[in-house]
């Protein structure tokens, strides 16, 4: 077994939960209410499409219909998600009352 086979197995392992997260996250939580929710959804969608691209590459080779479009959409979603999360971190750090977003979320859950 070479590295390509190991990578293929890992993509097959990671793709199903990544795709399910994209569909379940908006159903279970109100993601549109916050920049964090939207950013996480965009980033999750980008990762899911990236993994689906890996599956398509394994199954169909490197040239198939829609590949370039999917790549552009994927990189756009990942970029939007990352910029949103960066804004959240900077806002939390440089606000008048700096808060760790993770511990603040945990405190609200209780």
N, CA, C and O atoms as CSV, one atom per row, in Angstrom:
chain,resi,resn,atom,element,x,y,z
A,1,UNK,N,N,0.848,-1.176,0.000
A,1,UNK,CA,C,0.000,0.000,0.000
A,1,UNK,C,C,0.895,1.241,0.000
A,1,UNK,O,O,1.781,1.384,0.842
A,2,UNK,N,N,0.644,2.138,-0.967
A,2,UNK,CA,C,1.456,3.345,-1.047
A,2,UNK,C,C,0.693,4.544,-0.460
A,2,UNK,O,O,-0.440,4.405,0.000
A,3,UNK,N,N,1.321,5.695,-0.485
A,3,UNK,CA,C,0.729,6.890,0.119
A,3,UNK,C,C,-0.551,7.317,-0.581
A,3,UNK,O,O,-1.460,7.828,0.072
A,4,UNK,N,N,-0.648,7.124,-1.879
A,4,UNK,CA,C,-1.866,7.486,-2.602
A,4,UNK,C,C,-3.062,6.672,-2.113
A,4,UNK,O,O,-4.156,7.211,-1.943
A,5,UNK,N,N,-2.853,5.376,-1.887
A,5,UNK,CA,C,-3.938,4.532,-1.378
A,5,UNK,C,C,-4.356,4.961,0.038
A,5,UNK,O,O,-5.542,4.992,0.364
A,6,UNK,N,N,-3.385,5.281,0.846
A,6,UNK,CA,C,-3.696,5.738,2.213
A,6,UNK,C,C,-4.489,7.046,2.159
A,6,UNK,O,O,-5.458,7.219,2.897
A,7,UNK,N,N,-4.073,7.965,1.282
A,7,UNK,CA,C,-4.787,9.235,1.140
A,7,UNK,C,C,-6.214,9.001,0.648
A,7,UNK,O,O,-7.142,9.653,1.127
A,8,UNK,N,N,-6.402,8.090,-0.291
A,8,UNK,CA,C,-7.751,7.778,-0.786
A,8,UNK,C,C,-8.638,7.238,0.331
A,8,UNK,O,O,-9.798,7.633,0.454
A,9,UNK,N,N,-8.095,6.339,1.143
A,9,UNK,CA,C,-8.864,5.785,2.257
A,9,UNK,C,C,-9.241,6.891,3.249
A,9,UNK,O,O,-10.365,6.918,3.750
A,10,UNK,N,N,-8.313,7.793,3.529
A,10,UNK,CA,C,-8.600,8.882,4.462
A,10,UNK,C,C,-9.679,9.827,3.926
A,10,UNK,O,O,-10.507,10.321,4.691
A,11,UNK,N,N,-9.671,10.077,2.616
A,11,UNK,CA,C,-10.719,10.910,2.019
A,11,UNK,C,C,-12.068,10.209,2.126
A,11,UNK,O,O,-13.068,10.841,2.469
A,12,UNK,N,N,-12.106,8.910,1.835
A,12,UNK,CA,C,-13.347,8.149,1.977
A,12,UNK,C,C,-13.830,8.147,3.427
A,12,UNK,O,O,-15.035,8.142,3.678
A,13,UNK,N,N,-12.915,8.150,4.362
A,13,UNK,CA,C,-13.240,8.171,5.782
A,13,UNK,C,C,-13.798,9.533,6.212
A,13,UNK,O,O,-14.731,9.594,7.013
A,14,UNK,N,N,-13.234,10.616,5.688
A,14,UNK,CA,C,-13.572,11.969,6.153
A,14,UNK,C,C,-14.766,12.585,5.427
A,14,UNK,O,O,-15.444,13.442,5.994
A,15,UNK,N,N,-15.036,12.178,4.211
A,15,UNK,CA,C,-16.074,12.839,3.412
A,15,UNK,C,C,-17.492,12.703,3.990
A,15,UNK,O,O,-18.193,13.712,4.073
A,16,UNK,N,N,-17.942,11.521,4.388
A,16,UNK,CA,C,-19.342,11.431,4.870
A,16,UNK,C,C,-19.678,12.352,6.044
A,16,UNK,O,O,-20.687,13.054,5.974
A,17,UNK,N,N,-18.881,12.386,7.126
A,17,UNK,CA,C,-19.262,13.306,8.207
A,17,UNK,C,C,-19.142,14.773,7.800
A,17,UNK,O,O,-19.915,15.608,8.271
A,18,UNK,N,N,-18.191,15.093,6.937
A,18,UNK,CA,C,-18.043,16.486,6.497
A,18,UNK,C,C,-19.283,16.949,5.738
A,18,UNK,O,O,-19.757,18.067,5.940
A,19,UNK,N,N,-19.805,16.097,4.873
A,19,UNK,CA,C,-21.009,16.454,4.116
A,19,UNK,C,C,-22.227,16.503,5.044
A,19,UNK,O,O,-23.068,17.392,4.907
A,20,UNK,N,N,-22.329,15.575,5.971
A,20,UNK,CA,C,-23.456,15.581,6.907
A,20,UNK,C,C,-23.466,16.830,7.783
A,20,UNK,O,O,-24.535,17.365,8.081
A,21,UNK,N,N,-22.308,17.297,8.193
A,21,UNK,CA,C,-22.222,18.514,9.008
A,21,UNK,C,C,-22.844,19.693,8.268
A,21,UNK,O,O,-23.565,20.493,8.865
A,22,UNK,N,N,-22.568,19.801,6.977
A,22,UNK,CA,C,-23.085,20.926,6.194
A,22,UNK,C,C,-24.611,20.918,6.172
A,22,UNK,O,O,-25.233,21.979,6.201
A,23,UNK,N,N,-25.214,19.743,6.122
A,23,UNK,CA,C,-26.672,19.670,6.079
A,23,UNK,C,C,-27.310,19.714,7.466
A,23,UNK,O,O,-28.383,20.293,7.633
A,24,UNK,N,N,-26.669,19.116,8.451
A,24,UNK,CA,C,-27.257,19.058,9.790
A,24,UNK,C,C,-27.064,20.342,10.594
A,24,UNK,O,O,-27.942,20.720,11.369
A,25,UNK,N,N,-25.944,21.006,10.423
A,25,UNK,CA,C,-25.641,22.209,11.207
A,25,UNK,C,C,-26.740,23.266,11.079
A,25,UNK,O,O,-27.207,23.769,12.101
A,26,UNK,N,N,-27.175,23.625,9.854
A,26,UNK,CA,C,-28.247,24.632,9.769
A,26,UNK,C,C,-29.602,24.122,10.270
A,26,UNK,O,O,-30.446,24.914,10.690
A,27,UNK,N,N,-29.808,22.818,10.228
A,27,UNK,CA,C,-31.076,22.276,10.717
A,27,UNK,C,C,-31.143,22.271,12.240
A,27,UNK,O,O,-32.213,22.465,12.816
A,28,UNK,N,N,-30.017,22.053,12.888
A,28,UNK,CA,C,-29.990,21.927,14.342
A,28,UNK,C,C,-29.739,23.249,15.062
A,28,UNK,O,O,-30.124,23.404,16.221
A,29,UNK,N,N,-29.096,24.203,14.388
A,29,UNK,CA,C,-28.747,25.479,15.015
A,29,UNK,C,C,-29.126,26.631,14.091
A,29,UNK,O,O,-29.220,26.455,12.876
A,30,UNK,N,N,-29.340,27.784,14.660
A,30,UNK,CA,C,-29.673,28.978,13.876
A,30,UNK,C,C,-28.381,29.672,13.461
A,30,UNK,O,O,-27.944,30.628,14.101
A,31,UNK,N,N,-27.787,29.186,12.401
A,31,UNK,CA,C,-26.478,29.678,11.994
A,31,UNK,C,C,-26.536,31.095,11.436
A,31,UNK,O,O,-25.542,31.819,11.501
A,32,UNK,N,N,-27.672,31.504,10.890
A,32,UNK,CA,C,-27.758,32.816,10.255
A,32,UNK,C,C,-27.775,33.956,11.263
A,32,UNK,O,O,-27.695,35.119,10.866
A,33,UNK,N,N,-27.876,33.661,12.538
A,33,UNK,CA,C,-27.974,34.690,13.575
A,33,UNK,C,C,-26.630,35.286,13.971
A,33,UNK,O,O,-26.589,36.307,14.658
A,34,UNK,N,N,-25.529,34.667,13.549
A,34,UNK,CA,C,-24.231,35.195,13.977
A,34,UNK,C,C,-23.181,35.004,12.895
A,34,UNK,O,O,-23.278,34.115,12.050
A,35,UNK,N,N,-22.186,35.858,12.950
A,35,UNK,CA,C,-21.059,35.734,12.032
A,35,UNK,C,C,-20.321,34.424,12.267
A,35,UNK,O,O,-19.811,33.819,11.325
A,36,UNK,N,N,-20.264,33.984,13.514
A,36,UNK,CA,C,-19.606,32.714,13.826
A,36,UNK,C,C,-20.314,31.562,13.135
A,36,UNK,O,O,-19.665,30.719,12.517
A,37,UNK,N,N,-21.639,31.516,13.231
A,37,UNK,CA,C,-22.393,30.435,12.608
A,37,UNK,C,C,-22.219,30.400,11.105
A,37,UNK,O,O,-22.009,29.336,10.524
A,38,UNK,N,N,-22.305,31.558,10.473
A,38,UNK,CA,C,-22.158,31.629,9.023
A,38,UNK,C,C,-20.735,31.257,8.610
A,38,UNK,O,O,-20.545,30.535,7.631
A,39,UNK,N,N,-19.743,31.740,9.343
A,39,UNK,CA,C,-18.349,31.435,9.019
A,39,UNK,C,C,-18.061,29.945,9.148
A,39,UNK,O,O,-17.409,29.356,8.287
A,40,UNK,N,N,-18.544,29.345,10.217
A,40,UNK,CA,C,-18.333,27.904,10.409
A,40,UNK,C,C,-19.042,27.122,9.311
A,40,UNK,O,O,-18.501,26.137,8.810
A,41,UNK,N,N,-20.241,27.546,8.930
A,41,UNK,CA,C,-20.966,26.856,7.859
A,41,UNK,C,C,-20.217,26.973,6.534
A,41,UNK,O,O,-20.077,25.981,5.819
A,42,UNK,N,N,-19.735,28.167,6.196
A,42,UNK,CA,C,-18.982,28.335,4.948
A,42,UNK,C,C,-17.716,27.490,4.951
A,42,UNK,O,O,-17.403,26.828,3.962
A,43,UNK,N,N,-16.997,27.513,6.051
A,43,UNK,CA,C,-15.768,26.733,6.138
A,43,UNK,C,C,-16.063,25.238,6.054
A,43,UNK,O,O,-15.341,24.498,5.386
A,44,UNK,N,N,-17.120,24.795,6.728
A,44,UNK,CA,C,-17.508,23.382,6.668
A,44,UNK,C,C,-17.912,22.980,5.255
A,44,UNK,O,O,-17.560,21.898,4.786
A,45,UNK,N,N,-18.652,23.855,4.580
A,45,UNK,CA,C,-19.060,23.559,3.205
A,45,UNK,C,C,-17.843,23.479,2.291
A,45,UNK,O,O,-17.771,22.612,1.419
A,46,UNK,N,N,-16.892,24.380,2.488
A,46,UNK,CA,C,-15.671,24.334,1.681
A,46,UNK,C,C,-14.886,23.053,1.888
A,46,UNK,O,O,-14.404,22.455,0.926
A,47,UNK,N,N,-14.756,22.632,3.125
A,47,UNK,CA,C,-14.045,21.386,3.428
A,47,UNK,C,C,-14.795,20.194,2.845
A,47,UNK,O,O,-14.180,19.281,2.294
A,48,UNK,N,N,-16.116,20.198,2.965
A,48,UNK,CA,C,-16.907,19.086,2.426
A,48,UNK,C,C,-16.739,18.984,0.914
A,48,UNK,O,O,-16.530,17.894,0.382
A,49,UNK,N,N,-16.830,20.125,0.216
A,49,UNK,CA,C,-16.666,20.094,-1.235
A,49,UNK,C,C,-15.247,19.677,-1.605
A,49,UNK,O,O,-15.045,18.947,-2.575
A,50,UNK,N,N,-14.273,20.136,-0.839
A,50,UNK,CA,C,-12.887,19.739,-1.095
A,50,UNK,C,C,-12.726,18.218,-1.004
A,50,UNK,O,O,-12.045,17.607,-1.828
A,51,UNK,N,N,-13.354,17.624,-0.004
A,51,UNK,CA,C,-13.289,16.167,0.130
A,51,UNK,C,C,-14.061,15.467,-0.984
A,51,UNK,O,O,-13.632,14.421,-1.472
A,52,UNK,N,N,-15.189,16.030,-1.388
A,52,UNK,CA,C,-15.935,15.460,-2.517
A,52,UNK,C,C,-15.101,15.565,-3.792
A,52,UNK,O,O,-15.110,14.651,-4.616
A,53,UNK,N,N,-14.382,16.674,-3.958
A,53,UNK,CA,C,-13.477,16.790,-5.102
A,53,UNK,C,C,-12.420,15.688,-5.080
A,53,UNK,O,O,-12.064,15.138,-6.122
A,54,UNK,N,N,-11.924,15.372,-3.889
A,54,UNK,CA,C,-10.963,14.276,-3.771
A,54,UNK,C,C,-11.566,12.946,-4.185
A,54,UNK,O,O,-10.912,12.140,-4.847
A,55,UNK,N,N,-12.817,12.715,-3.794
A,55,UNK,CA,C,-13.503,11.480,-4.205
A,55,UNK,C,C,-13.716,11.442,-5.709
A,55,UNK,O,O,-13.502,10.410,-6.344
A,56,UNK,N,N,-14.142,12.575,-6.284
A,56,UNK,CA,C,-14.346,12.624,-7.730
A,56,UNK,C,C,-13.043,12.413,-8.487
A,56,UNK,O,O,-13.017,11.740,-9.517
A,57,UNK,N,N,-11.966,12.987,-7.973
A,57,UNK,CA,C,-10.662,12.808,-8.603
A,57,UNK,C,C,-10.258,11.331,-8.587
A,57,UNK,O,O,-9.725,10.810,-9.567
A,58,UNK,N,N,-10.522,10.672,-7.461
A,58,UNK,CA,C,-10.187,9.247,-7.346
A,58,UNK,C,C,-11.037,8.419,-8.303
A,58,UNK,O,O,-10.534,7.489,-8.933
A,59,UNK,N,N,-12.312,8.747,-8.416
A,59,UNK,CA,C,-13.224,7.952,-9.237
A,59,UNK,C,C,-13.142,8.287,-10.723
A,59,UNK,O,O,-13.205,7.389,-11.563
A,60,UNK,N,N,-13.002,9.569,-11.053
A,60,UNK,CA,C,-13.121,9.989,-12.451
A,60,UNK,C,C,-11.823,10.472,-13.085
A,60,UNK,O,O,-11.778,10.722,-14.290
A,61,UNK,N,N,-10.787,10.602,-12.301
A,61,UNK,CA,C,-9.537,11.133,-12.843
A,61,UNK,C,C,-9.489,12.643,-12.676
A,61,UNK,O,O,-10.307,13.235,-11.971
A,62,UNK,N,N,-8.511,13.256,-13.342
A,62,UNK,CA,C,-8.309,14.685,-13.100
A,62,UNK,C,C,-9.094,15.601,-14.030
A,62,UNK,O,O,-9.045,16.819,-13.862
A,63,UNK,N,N,-9.818,15.052,-15.006
A,63,UNK,CA,C,-10.566,15.897,-15.922
A,63,UNK,C,C,-12.007,15.405,-16.011
A,63,UNK,O,O,-12.277,14.373,-16.626
A,64,UNK,N,N,-12.933,16.144,-15.396
A,64,UNK,CA,C,-14.351,15.817,-15.460
A,64,UNK,C,C,-15.149,17.116,-15.483
A,64,UNK,O,O,-14.655,18.167,-15.074
A,65,UNK,N,N,-16.375,17.033,-15.960
A,65,UNK,CA,C,-17.216,18.222,-16.113
A,65,UNK,C,C,-17.458,18.905,-14.766
A,65,UNK,O,O,-17.799,18.250,-13.781
A,66,UNK,N,N,-17.280,20.203,-14.733
A,66,UNK,CA,C,-17.566,20.978,-13.534
A,66,UNK,C,C,-16.430,21.064,-12.537
A,66,UNK,O,O,-16.587,21.701,-11.495
A,67,UNK,N,N,-15.295,20.448,-12.814
A,67,UNK,CA,C,-14.191,20.423,-11.848
A,67,UNK,C,C,-13.690,21.833,-11.527
A,67,UNK,O,O,-13.514,22.175,-10.358
A,68,UNK,N,N,-13.463,22.642,-12.545
A,68,UNK,CA,C,-12.930,23.984,-12.313
A,68,UNK,C,C,-13.921,24.846,-11.534
A,68,UNK,O,O,-13.527,25.611,-10.653
A,69,UNK,N,N,-15.211,24.721,-11.862
A,69,UNK,CA,C,-16.241,25.475,-11.137
A,69,UNK,C,C,-16.269,25.074,-9.664
A,69,UNK,O,O,-16.316,25.936,-8.787
A,70,UNK,N,N,-16.240,23.766,-9.389
A,70,UNK,CA,C,-16.244,23.293,-8.001
A,70,UNK,C,C,-15.018,23.769,-7.239
A,70,UNK,O,O,-15.113,24.091,-6.054
A,71,UNK,N,N,-13.881,23.818,-7.895
A,71,UNK,CA,C,-12.670,24.307,-7.237
A,71,UNK,C,C,-12.818,25.768,-6.843
A,71,UNK,O,O,-12.445,26.149,-5.733
A,72,UNK,N,N,-13.359,26.594,-7.739
A,72,UNK,CA,C,-13.533,28.018,-7.447
A,72,UNK,C,C,-14.516,28.204,-6.292
A,72,UNK,O,O,-14.260,28.997,-5.386
A,73,UNK,N,N,-15.639,27.480,-6.316
A,73,UNK,CA,C,-16.621,27.575,-5.237
A,73,UNK,C,C,-16.002,27.135,-3.914
A,73,UNK,O,O,-16.198,27.784,-2.887
A,74,UNK,N,N,-15.264,26.048,-3.940
A,74,UNK,CA,C,-14.635,25.526,-2.724
A,74,UNK,C,C,-13.675,26.532,-2.118
A,74,UNK,O,O,-13.743,26.818,-0.922
A,75,UNK,N,N,-12.787,27.068,-2.929
A,75,UNK,CA,C,-11.811,28.013,-2.400
A,75,UNK,C,C,-12.493,29.300,-1.932
A,75,UNK,O,O,-12.047,29.921,-0.967
A,76,UNK,N,N,-13.566,29.701,-2.609
A,76,UNK,CA,C,-14.311,30.878,-2.172
A,76,UNK,C,C,-14.966,30.672,-0.815
A,76,UNK,O,O,-14.891,31.543,0.052
A,77,UNK,N,N,-15.612,29.515,-0.626
A,77,UNK,CA,C,-16.249,29.225,0.664
A,77,UNK,C,C,-15.224,29.132,1.783
A,77,UNK,O,O,-15.437,29.667,2.872
A,78,UNK,N,N,-14.122,28.462,1.521
A,78,UNK,CA,C,-13.067,28.367,2.545
A,78,UNK,C,C,-12.516,29.752,2.882
A,78,UNK,O,O,-12.281,30.065,4.049
A,79,UNK,N,N,-12.314,30.571,1.865
A,79,UNK,CA,C,-11.807,31.925,2.104
A,79,UNK,C,C,-12.768,32.762,2.921
A,79,UNK,O,O,-12.351,33.431,3.868
A,80,UNK,N,N,-14.055,32.740,2.573
A,80,UNK,CA,C,-15.050,33.495,3.334
A,80,UNK,C,C,-15.131,33.007,4.778
A,80,UNK,O,O,-15.208,33.811,5.708
A,81,UNK,N,N,-15.114,31.704,4.959
A,81,UNK,CA,C,-15.161,31.149,6.315
A,81,UNK,C,C,-13.958,31.544,7.140
A,81,UNK,O,O,-14.096,31.909,8.308
A,82,UNK,N,N,-12.787,31.475,6.549
A,82,UNK,CA,C,-11.563,31.826,7.284
A,82,UNK,C,C,-11.517,33.315,7.624
A,82,UNK,O,O,-11.131,33.681,8.734
A,83,UNK,N,N,-11.910,34.184,6.674
A,83,UNK,CA,C,-11.918,35.621,6.959
A,83,UNK,C,C,-12.939,35.944,8.043
A,83,UNK,O,O,-12.686,36.791,8.900
A,84,UNK,N,N,-14.086,35.280,8.012
A,84,UNK,CA,C,-15.090,35.502,9.060
A,84,UNK,C,C,-14.580,35.105,10.428
A,84,UNK,O,O,-14.764,35.832,11.403
A,85,UNK,N,N,-13.936,33.947,10.500
A,85,UNK,CA,C,-13.387,33.499,11.786
A,85,UNK,C,C,-12.260,34.417,12.262
A,85,UNK,O,O,-12.134,34.677,13.459
A,86,UNK,N,N,-11.438,34.910,11.321
A,86,UNK,CA,C,-10.382,35.847,11.699
A,86,UNK,C,C,-10.986,37.134,12.268
A,86,UNK,O,O,-10.492,37.662,13.264
A,87,UNK,N,N,-12.044,37.637,11.641
A,87,UNK,CA,C,-12.707,38.834,12.166
A,87,UNK,C,C,-13.248,38.604,13.567
A,87,UNK,O,O,-13.142,39.479,14.426
A,88,UNK,N,N,-13.825,37.438,13.804
A,88,UNK,CA,C,-14.354,37.112,15.130
A,88,UNK,C,C,-13.237,37.102,16.163
A,88,UNK,O,O,-13.389,37.650,17.255
A,89,UNK,N,N,-12.116,36.481,15.818
A,89,UNK,CA,C,-10.987,36.418,16.753
A,89,UNK,C,C,-10.423,37.807,17.038
A,89,UNK,O,O,-10.137,38.137,18.188
A,90,UNK,N,N,-10.263,38.623,15.990
A,90,UNK,CA,C,-9.739,39.975,16.193
A,90,UNK,C,C,-10.705,40.825,17.009
A,90,UNK,O,O,-10.280,41.591,17.874
A,91,UNK,N,N,-11.986,40.697,16.745
A,91,UNK,CA,C,-12.986,41.447,17.509
A,91,UNK,C,C,-12.950,41.028,18.976
A,91,UNK,O,O,-13.017,41.873,19.868
A,92,UNK,N,N,-12.844,39.728,19.224
A,92,UNK,CA,C,-12.791,39.244,20.608
A,92,UNK,C,C,-11.524,39.719,21.305
A,92,UNK,O,O,-11.551,40.023,22.498
A,93,UNK,N,N,-10.432,39.785,20.583
A,93,UNK,CA,C,-9.152,40.155,21.194
A,93,UNK,C,C,-9.056,41.645,21.476
A,93,UNK,O,O,-8.552,42.051,22.524
A,94,UNK,N,N,-9.538,42.464,20.543
A,94,UNK,CA,C,-9.325,43.900,20.658
A,94,UNK,C,C,-10.561,44.677,21.093
A,94,UNK,O,O,-10.575,45.905,21.004
A,95,UNK,N,N,-11.586,43.995,21.555
A,95,UNK,CA,C,-12.751,44.709,22.065
A,95,UNK,C,C,-12.419,45.311,23.424
A,95,UNK,O,O,-11.389,44.999,24.022
A,96,UNK,N,N,-13.305,46.177,23.902
A,96,UNK,CA,C,-13.038,46.834,25.190
A,96,UNK,C,C,-13.032,45.827,26.339
A,96,UNK,O,O,-12.397,46.059,27.367
A,97,UNK,N,N,-13.739,44.711,26.163
A,97,UNK,CA,C,-13.734,43.631,27.144
A,97,UNK,C,C,-13.338,42.343,26.433
A,97,UNK,O,O,-14.202,41.562,26.035
A,98,UNK,N,N,-12.010,42.112,26.269
A,98,UNK,CA,C,-11.583,40.926,25.522
A,98,UNK,C,C,-12.131,39.638,26.137
A,98,UNK,O,O,-12.088,39.445,27.352
A,99,UNK,N,N,-12.636,38.778,25.286
A,99,UNK,CA,C,-13.232,37.522,25.718
A,99,UNK,C,C,-12.715,36.419,24.813
A,99,UNK,O,O,-12.539,36.615,23.610
A,100,UNK,N,N,-12.479,35.283,25.392
A,100,UNK,CA,C,-12.142,34.112,24.599
A,100,UNK,C,C,-13.448,33.560,24.030
A,100,UNK,O,O,-14.315,33.161,24.808
A,101,UNK,N,N,-13.630,33.521,22.689
A,101,UNK,CA,C,-14.909,33.094,22.119
A,101,UNK,C,C,-15.313,31.676,22.530
A,101,UNK,O,O,-16.502,31.388,22.667
A,102,UNK,N,N,-14.354,30.807,22.724
A,102,UNK,CA,C,-14.677,29.424,23.081
A,102,UNK,C,C,-15.193,29.350,24.510
A,102,UNK,O,O,-16.222,28.723,24.763
A,103,UNK,N,N,-14.497,29.978,25.441
A,103,UNK,CA,C,-14.955,29.919,26.835
A,103,UNK,C,C,-16.253,30.706,27.016
A,103,UNK,O,O,-17.083,30.336,27.847
A,104,UNK,N,N,-16.439,31.770,26.261
A,104,UNK,CA,C,-17.686,32.532,26.323
A,104,UNK,C,C,-18.847,31.663,25.855
A,104,UNK,O,O,-19.922,31.689,26.455
A,105,UNK,N,N,-18.643,30.900,24.797
A,105,UNK,CA,C,-19.682,29.990,24.300
A,105,UNK,C,C,-19.991,28.915,25.338
A,105,UNK,O,O,-21.155,28.589,25.569
A,106,UNK,N,N,-18.968,28.374,25.952
A,106,UNK,CA,C,-19.170,27.339,26.984
A,106,UNK,C,C,-19.920,27.907,28.173
A,106,UNK,O,O,-20.753,27.220,28.765
A,107,UNK,N,N,-19.638,29.154,28.533
A,107,UNK,CA,C,-20.315,29.769,29.676
A,107,UNK,C,C,-21.784,29.992,29.374
A,107,UNK,O,O,-22.619,29.858,30.269
A,108,UNK,N,N,-22.127,30.333,28.124
A,108,UNK,CA,C,-23.520,30.552,27.748
A,108,UNK,C,C,-24.308,29.255,27.708
A,108,UNK,O,O,-25.523,29.267,27.903
A,109,UNK,N,N,-23.642,28.138,27.459
A,109,UNK,CA,C,-24.335,26.856,27.399
A,109,UNK,C,C,-24.869,26.432,28.752
A,109,UNK,O,O,-25.885,25.741,28.828
A,110,UNK,N,N,-24.209,26.830,29.807
A,110,UNK,CA,C,-24.591,26.377,31.156
A,110,UNK,C,C,-25.749,27.125,31.695
A,110,UNK,O,O,-26.188,26.862,32.814
